[in-house]
């Protein structure tokens, strides 16, 4: 059973293969069939024939090849694009580096690790002014009190 981090869980049915990574180990599997069940995905992998084999994969992360990524709308980013970006204010003050993206119902939160503390930056157009993947930076206009917490 898979807990999907995607906005479109039905896309699992269109994947011919997946990679499951657990720690330093990664293994490629062919997807035989999929089914949605209670907001989760049931996967039957060709190389997994028993519950004992499946248990060995518990806790792993499913990865796909870059050519299997969906095309995002203008201004959309994958979580792996955001993690590692250097965050600066519009005035040029360095805040820190994005370490995590937390998905909440209202909006995502970028957890930014600064020199002395962490900041929770809301992924809102009023706050995040620019994301430049080539320069690996995010420019924000902090709302009052955002960086004081």
PASEBA-1860 file (N, C-alpha, C; in nm, 3 decimals):
! residues 149
1> XXXXXXXX> 0.084/-0.117/0.000/0.000/0.000/0.000/0.089/0.124/0.000 ~ 0.057/0.220/-0.083/0.137/0.340/-0.103/0.059/0.462/-0.055 ~ 0.124/0.547/0.020/0.066/0.676/0.056/0.120/0.775/-0.047 ~ 0.034/0.823/-0.137/0.083/0.909/-0.245/0.109/1.052/-0.199 ~ 0.220/1.110/-0.248/0.252/1.250/-0.225/0.219/1.333/-0.348 ~ 0.153/1.274/-0.445/0.122/1.341/-0.569/-0.018/1.401/-0.565 ~ -0.040/1.504/-0.646/-0.173/1.563/-0.658/-0.265/1.476/-0.743 ~ -0.208/1.381/-0.817/-0.284/1.297/-0.908/-0.250/1.150/-0.884
9> XXXXXXXX> -0.313/1.085/-0.784/-0.281/0.946/-0.754/-0.307/0.849/-0.871 ~ -0.394/0.886/-0.963/-0.424/0.797/-1.076/-0.302/0.781/-1.167 ~ -0.202/0.868/-1.154/-0.085/0.859/-1.241/-0.005/0.732/-1.218 ~ -0.023/0.667/-1.102/0.047/0.540/-1.079/0.008/0.436/-1.184 ~ -0.115/0.442/-1.231/-0.160/0.345/-1.331/-0.093/0.366/-1.466 ~ -0.030/0.481/-1.487/0.037/0.511/-1.614/0.188/0.489/-1.608 ~ 0.238/0.446/-1.494/0.382/0.425/-1.479/0.418/0.280/-1.513 ~ 0.506/0.260/-1.610/0.548/0.123/-1.643/0.644/0.064/-1.539
17> XXXXXXXX> 0.721/0.152/-1.474/0.817/0.105/-1.375/0.836/0.212/-1.268 ~ 0.883/0.167/-1.152/0.914/0.257/-1.041/1.046/0.213/-0.979 ~ 1.103/0.301/-0.900/1.222/0.269/-0.823/1.185/0.287/-0.677 ~ 1.214/0.187/-0.596/1.188/0.200/-0.452/1.323/0.213/-0.383 ~ 1.336/0.324/-0.308/1.460/0.353/-0.236/1.433/0.343/-0.086 ~ 1.520/0.269/-0.019/1.515/0.258/0.126/1.659/0.273/0.175 ~ 1.688/0.386/0.236/1.825/0.412/0.279/1.915/0.428/0.158 ~ 2.020/0.350/0.153/2.113/0.358/0.040/2.079/0.258/-0.070
25> XXXXXXXX> 1.978/0.174/-0.046/1.940/0.072/-0.144/1.827/0.120/-0.233 ~ 1.842/0.096/-0.363/1.738/0.129/-0.460/1.721/0.009/-0.552 ~ 1.595/-0.017/-0.587/1.567/-0.128/-0.677/1.454/-0.089/-0.770 ~ 1.468/-0.127/-0.898/1.366/-0.097/-0.998/1.265/-0.211/-1.004 ~ 1.137/-0.175/-1.019/1.029/-0.272/-1.028/0.939/-0.237/-1.147 ~ 0.883/-0.339/-1.210/0.782/-0.319/-1.314/0.645/-0.319/-1.249 ~ 0.561/-0.222/-1.285/0.427/-0.212/-1.229/0.334/-0.304/-1.309 ~ 0.274/-0.401/-1.240/0.184/-0.495/-1.305/0.042/-0.439/-1.309
33> XXXXXXXX> -0.004/-0.387/-1.194/-0.137/-0.325/-1.189/-0.146/-0.235/-1.065 ~ -0.245/-0.145/-1.068/-0.266/-0.053/-0.956/-0.414/-0.043/-0.926 ~ -0.444/0.001/-0.803/-0.584/0.025/-0.765/-0.585/0.127/-0.653 ~ -0.677/0.223/-0.661/-0.693/0.319/-0.553/-0.782/0.257/-0.445 ~ -0.743/0.279/-0.319/-0.816/0.221/-0.206/-0.802/0.313/-0.085 ~ -0.913/0.376/-0.045/-0.914/0.463/0.073/-0.803/0.566/0.071 ~ -0.792/0.641/-0.035/-0.693/0.748/-0.053/-0.549/0.697/-0.052 ~ -0.533/0.570/-0.077/-0.400/0.510/-0.091/-0.397/0.435/-0.223
41> XXXXXXXX> -0.280/0.387/-0.260/-0.264/0.314/-0.385/-0.214/0.173/-0.353 ~ -0.282/0.075/-0.409/-0.234/-0.062/-0.400/-0.158/-0.091/-0.528 ~ -0.034/-0.136/-0.515/0.050/-0.167/-0.630/0.081/-0.315/-0.632 ~ 0.071/-0.374/-0.749/0.121/-0.510/-0.769/0.243/-0.496/-0.858 ~ 0.357/-0.534/-0.802/0.484/-0.526/-0.874/0.521/-0.665/-0.924 ~ 0.565/-0.673/-1.049/0.595/-0.803/-1.109/0.699/-0.882/-1.031 ~ 0.797/-0.815/-0.974/0.906/-0.884/-0.906/0.875/-0.921/-0.760 ~ 0.757/-0.882/-0.710/0.722/-0.910/-0.570/0.610/-1.012/-0.569
49> XXXXXXXX> 0.642/-1.133/-0.519/0.548/-1.245/-0.527/0.489/-1.289/-0.394 ~ 0.537/-1.233/-0.283/0.486/-1.278/-0.153/0.475/-1.160/-0.057 ~ 0.391/-1.175/0.047/0.383/-1.070/0.149/0.517/-1.046/0.218 ~ 0.597/-1.149/0.232/0.728/-1.135/0.296/0.819/-1.045/0.213 ~ 0.816/-1.062/0.080/0.895/-0.976/-0.008/0.845/-0.832/-0.002 ~ 0.714/-0.815/0.004/0.655/-0.681/0.009/0.693/-0.610/0.139 ~ 0.698/-0.684/0.250/0.732/-0.624/0.380/0.871/-0.563/0.379 ~ 0.961/-0.617/0.299/1.096/-0.564/0.290/1.100/-0.424/0.229
57> XXXXXXXX> 0.993/-0.385/0.161/0.987/-0.255/0.093/0.918/-0.148/0.177 ~ 0.858/-0.188/0.290/0.786/-0.095/0.376/0.880/0.015/0.424 ~ 0.834/0.139/0.415/0.912/0.254/0.460/0.998/0.315/0.351 ~ 1.003/0.249/0.236/1.081/0.302/0.125/1.006/0.413/0.053 ~ 1.075/0.483/-0.034/1.016/0.590/-0.113/1.013/0.549/-0.259 ~ 0.903/0.581/-0.324/0.891/0.552/-0.467/0.947/0.669/-0.545 ~ 1.033/0.637/-0.639/1.090/0.738/-0.727/1.060/0.698/-0.870 ~ 1.065/0.796/-0.958/1.044/0.769/-1.100/1.155/0.838/-1.179
65> XXXXXXXX> 1.171/0.797/-1.302/1.269/0.860/-1.390/1.219/0.999/-1.429 ~ 1.312/1.091/-1.456/1.274/1.228/-1.493/1.180/1.233/-1.612 ~ 1.197/1.141/-1.708/1.111/1.145/-1.827/0.967/1.102/-1.796 ~ 0.941/1.052/-1.675/0.805/1.015/-1.633/0.736/1.127/-1.553 ~ 0.807/1.237/-1.527/0.747/1.348/-1.452/0.634/1.411/-1.531 ~ 0.531/1.454/-1.460/0.422/1.525/-1.527/0.467/1.668/-1.555 ~ 0.408/1.728/-1.656/0.437/1.868/-1.687/0.357/1.954/-1.591 ~ 0.427/2.042/-1.524/0.362/2.131/-1.427/0.314/2.258/-1.494
73> XXXXXXXX> 0.209/2.319/-1.439/0.165/2.448/-1.494/0.269/2.557/-1.465 ~ 0.259/2.666/-1.536/0.348/2.781/-1.515/0.349/2.818/-1.367 ~ 0.468/2.832/-1.310/0.480/2.868/-1.169/0.471/2.750/-1.075 ~ 0.457/2.628/-1.127/0.452/2.508/-1.044/0.591/2.447/-1.031 ~ 0.619/2.388/-0.914/0.749/2.329/-0.888/0.733/2.197/-0.815 ~ 0.826/2.108/-0.836/0.830/1.984/-0.760/0.899/2.012/-0.627 ~ 0.865/1.934/-0.525/0.927/1.951/-0.394/1.079/1.940/-0.406 ~ 1.128/1.844/-0.486/1.274/1.829/-0.498/1.339/1.949/-0.565
81> XXXXXXXX> 1.262/2.030/-0.639/1.316/2.154/-0.695/1.336/2.260/-0.586 ~ 1.247/2.260/-0.488/1.245/2.364/-0.384/1.350/2.336/-0.275 ~ 1.361/2.210/-0.236/1.456/2.176/-0.129/1.598/2.209/-0.174 ~ 1.669/2.281/-0.089/1.807/2.319/-0.119/1.821/2.461/-0.172 ~ 1.708/2.527/-0.204/1.717/2.665/-0.253/1.764/2.757/-0.140 ~ 1.849/2.854/-0.176/1.890/2.959/-0.083/1.779/3.063/-0.080 ~ 1.738/3.103/0.039/1.628/3.199/0.054/1.684/3.334/0.096 ~ 1.644/3.438/0.020/1.687/3.575/0.048/1.566/3.667/0.042
89> XXXXXXXX> 1.575/3.778/0.112/1.468/3.877/0.105/1.487/3.962/-0.020 ~ 1.386/4.040/-0.053/1.396/4.131/-0.167/1.502/4.238/-0.144 ~ 1.541/4.258/-0.017/1.647/4.355/0.016/1.786/4.291/0.015 ~ 1.795/4.160/-0.018/1.924/4.093/-0.029/1.973/4.026/0.098 ~ 1.892/4.023/0.203/1.933/3.959/0.328/1.916/3.807/0.315 ~ 2.022/3.732/0.342/2.016/3.587/0.335/1.945/3.532/0.458 ~ 1.844/3.448/0.436/1.766/3.390/0.544/1.815/3.250/0.577 ~ 1.841/3.169/0.475/1.886/3.031/0.497/1.856/2.944/0.377
97> XXXXXXXX> 1.844/2.814/0.401/1.824/2.715/0.295/1.697/2.635/0.322 ~ 1.618/2.610/0.218/1.497/2.530/0.232/1.538/2.386/0.262 ~ 1.495/2.335/0.376/1.528/2.199/0.419/1.411/2.103/0.401 ~ 1.288/2.157/0.399/1.170/2.071/0.393/1.054/2.150/0.338 ~ 0.960/2.079/0.276/0.835/2.139/0.231/0.723/2.063/0.301 ~ 0.641/2.137/0.377/0.529/2.077/0.449/0.401/2.116/0.376 ~ 0.325/2.014/0.335/0.199/2.039/0.264/0.086/2.047/0.364 ~ 0.019/2.160/0.363/-0.097/2.183/0.448/-0.218/2.209/0.359
105> XXXXXXXX> -0.339/2.196/0.412/-0.457/2.219/0.328/-0.463/2.358/0.264 ~ -0.423/2.461/0.337/-0.433/2.597/0.283/-0.321/2.627/0.184 ~ -0.199/2.591/0.220/-0.082/2.616/0.134/0.037/2.539/0.189 ~ 0.139/2.526/0.108/0.263/2.463/0.153/0.340/2.560/0.242 ~ 0.426/2.503/0.325/0.516/2.581/0.410/0.657/2.537/0.376 ~ 0.745/2.632/0.351/0.886/2.604/0.328/0.960/2.619/0.460 ~ 1.019/2.512/0.509/1.097/2.516/0.632/1.239/2.555/0.593 ~ 1.280/2.673/0.640/1.409/2.730/0.602/1.501/2.730/0.723
113> XXXXXXXX> 1.617/2.667/0.708/1.716/2.659/0.815/1.813/2.774/0.799 ~ 1.808/2.866/0.898/1.901/2.978/0.901/2.021/2.944/0.987 ~ 2.109/3.042/1.008/2.229/3.019/1.091/2.192/2.984/1.235 ~ 2.090/3.052/1.289/2.058/3.034/1.430/1.921/2.974/1.455 ~ 1.831/2.978/1.358/1.698/2.923/1.381/1.632/2.885/1.249 ~ 1.514/2.821/1.261/1.437/2.783/1.143/1.320/2.879/1.127 ~ 1.281/2.897/1.002/1.169/2.984/0.968/1.068/2.904/0.887 ~ 0.942/2.927/0.912/0.835/2.868/0.833/0.784/2.974/0.737
121> XXXXXXXX> 0.815/2.956/0.610/0.779/3.054/0.508/0.659/3.002/0.430 ~ 0.545/3.073/0.435/0.428/3.025/0.361/0.450/3.039/0.210 ~ 0.409/2.938/0.136/0.423/2.939/-0.011/0.306/3.017/-0.071 ~ 0.312/3.148/-0.053/0.208/3.238/-0.103/0.271/3.340/-0.197 ~ 0.198/3.379/-0.300/0.251/3.476/-0.396/0.284/3.610/-0.331 ~ 0.212/3.645/-0.223/0.242/3.770/-0.153/0.376/3.764/-0.080 ~ 0.424/3.643/-0.050/0.549/3.626/0.024/0.662/3.584/-0.069 ~ 0.640/3.479/-0.146/0.743/3.426/-0.237/0.734/3.503/-0.368
129> XXXXXXXX> 0.831/3.589/-0.391/0.829/3.677/-0.508/0.894/3.615/-0.630 ~ 0.995/3.530/-0.610/1.065/3.473/-0.725/1.133/3.343/-0.685 ~ 1.124/3.244/-0.773/1.200/3.121/-0.759/1.282/3.106/-0.885 ~ 1.413/3.097/-0.868/1.505/3.084/-0.981/1.580/2.952/-0.963 ~ 1.536/2.849/-1.037/1.597/2.717/-1.023/1.739/2.714/-1.076 ~ 1.769/2.795/-1.177/1.905/2.798/-1.230/2.004/2.855/-1.129 ~ 1.962/2.961/-1.059/2.048/3.021/-0.957/2.032/2.952/-0.821 ~ 1.937/2.858/-0.812/1.908/2.787/-0.687/1.873/2.883/-0.574
137> XXXXXXXX> 1.783/2.982/-0.605/1.745/3.077/-0.502/1.597/3.110/-0.506 ~ 1.549/3.149/-0.388/1.412/3.194/-0.369/1.418/3.332/-0.306 ~ 1.343/3.425/-0.364/1.338/3.561/-0.312/1.203/3.579/-0.245 ~ 1.204/3.626/-0.119/1.079/3.646/-0.046/1.065/3.791/-0.001 ~ 0.941/3.832/0.018/0.906/3.961/0.078/0.836/3.925/0.209 ~ 0.911/3.922/0.320/0.850/3.875/0.445/0.740/3.966/0.494 ~ 0.628/3.906/0.533/0.521/3.983/0.595/0.565/4.019/0.736 ~ 0.503/4.118/0.793/0.543/4.168/0.924/0.545/4.056/1.028
145> XXXXX> 0.656/4.042/1.098/0.670/3.944/1.204/0.713/3.805/1.160 ~ 0.716/3.779/1.029/0.748/3.645/0.980/0.886/3.597/1.023 ~ 0.984/3.683/1.018/1.120/3.644/1.051/1.155/3.670/1.198 ~ 1.059/3.724/1.275/1.082/3.756/1.415/1.054/3.637/1.507 ~ 0.981/3.538/1.457/0.940/3.426/1.543/1.054/3.337/1.579
END
